Amino acid sequence: MVRAMDAGSVILDVAVDQGGCVETIHPTTHADPTYVVHDVIHYGVTNMPGAVPRTATFALTNTTLPYVEKIAAIGVEAAVAADESLVQGANIWRGSVVHPGVAESLDLPHTPLPK
């Protein structure tokens, strides 16, 4: 896919410090943040939010707090049953791997999340 991108395109991988999501990406630093592969600019600075920790903390809190509040108010089972976002974010449920991608990556059986 990278070879098929237009020259000068940019890949910015915010998950590079967790293994990355692009085959041609590798971790970089703020001192030397980019490199080019197949005429595509790659940016793989690890922990990018760490450059703006206060802002990153507010962004993360504002995004996750509603889920925490829902779980606290009605419990995990009811919250997951009521919110598709929580279903999509579930990896393990009562000892079973319920996320197909996680199961595949760990070579473990996948068990669908109970409805």
Buried (B, 14 or more C-beta within 10 A) or exposed (E): EBEEBEEEEEBBBBEBBEEBEBEBBEEBEEEEBEBEBEEBBBBBBBEBEEEEEEEBEEEEEEEEEEBEEBBEEBEEEEBBBEBEEBBEEBEEBEEBBBBEEBBEEEEEEBBEBEE
